[in-house]
């Protein structure tokens, strides 16, 4: 708003008031121009509301994507005759429109020649009396540059309303797009015509009498968007934080009101799933709003994809981030110093630029976490479980029940004494092996490594790394180490970089990376060691639930397919497998055979399953031996059939892979 409390575009509104109130036909159209997203459509929507209040009639059409004049006419007809254009009256409407059609030769370029070859007919609308009174007749054409009709034909068509029907016309466009020399609308026959930018300039001089540039009315648009929110609490919060929203938009140097409207709607949607303990804290709502805005703006302007959220890391480390992360004016961290030197010698990546645009938001570790935000933007899902976890471990909900390691994670908000006391407690709990979740162990090890790196912890990084390895070995030896059951895991596992709603501290330190690699190695070893027991469970499942057995060993969309790429079958004693199989009904035997055929169907997975070849051959030999003992009986024939149809086929697949 300006100093005299007028809208930044009030001069345009004042002129339109004058133009629309003329008692005579002005003989020209008014053009409102501006960049995409600057609020042209929002401005004209507000102005149409004003016209309606003043009982001034107007027809509006967005030309976006339109390829023919009949589409424009249909849009006008629907506004003039909503009943006739409804589904139930579609046929009647077409007949009625047929009576209204006429033909007319139109001179589009004022050369005294009829340009009938352009196939333009009289607009297919029935103009009622109120539209024939030029002091109350206003047509609005929006999105001129997005229309697919040839620009010369289109402007000539609009000119007909101005010159021959004496109507008032307002045109809205991003004129910069029309003036580009390579613009070439696909509609109409362009042969022998000037390129469209030249045509536009020529016809504009005849058609357009006044041109105004629409400026971004951020505050006015924002207030309008807030007003459409149903929840009064959300409206009040947003109204109280208009300055916050405007400042972040300015920081981003972004001027797109469509994105702003979407941000308001998205915030309203997020607010609905927030627990009361969160909605009662203004600071939480402000953090959510700011992160939502930053990601929305950068995704909208094309600087990042939703899936890039998980890839955000600290680029050039600013002095602000040093103070925020380490609580000291100058960093003593070797990693940080090395990063500063290394990063400042490199060209900043697009994602690093995003991080440095909003340093106070800490986007590599955003409030609510990368997992939650990526799920929201990429899939549109409001993960309430992850939301609750992130909130409960945030700095806003620390109490006597909060784990000490979580409190220590928020070290930036601790006093020296609080930090020292918590560090001792966590160190003691860690030494006593009170944790079994690998995510927590990685959190604590990462914190210790970072504290050591900045000189606030007495142990060296090598000592911390070796102690962490011993902890992992302890979990494996006690069979409490977590083993990922499947390649189908949660998005949080796929994204990595954090656990329990908090990102890992110190993850850029080499010892932390080596610890993560060691954990994977131990998990793989533990998986192998657990195979015999898991294999015995699997063969029992085969006997009790053959379809579950099928889904567990074959590639499918089921999360039960634990072993589709793991050679677990070789751990089943062949004689035990055959004994179980023989005890099953024939239909179930066929299902087992079908599962094995399907398991080895794909060549790319067979490489991982090659070690099962000897096992399959043993099963086949035992089945044929059993069939031989039943020779002359139907059961023996069925076993031979089962072996040839299923087991031989599975063996052939693996043998083919083994050969080459």
WOFENVEN-V881471 format. One record per helix or strand. SS is the DSSP state (alpha for helix, beta for strand). FROM is the first residue (numbers start at 1). TO is the last residue. Records with the same first field share a line. If there is no record, write none. Layout:
SS: FROM-TO  FROM-TO
This chain:
alpha: 10-21  40-53  69-80  87-100  116-118  129-132  134-136  144-146  151-163  175-178  196-207  218-227  232-240  242-252  257-273  276-279  282-300  306-311  319-326  334-344  350-357  359-361  363-365  369-379  384-392  395-397  404-409  411-413  416-431  438-453  461-477  491-495  510-544  546-553  569-571  574-582  586-599  603-629  634-659
beta: 29-33  57-62  137-142  168-173  208-213  498-499  502-503
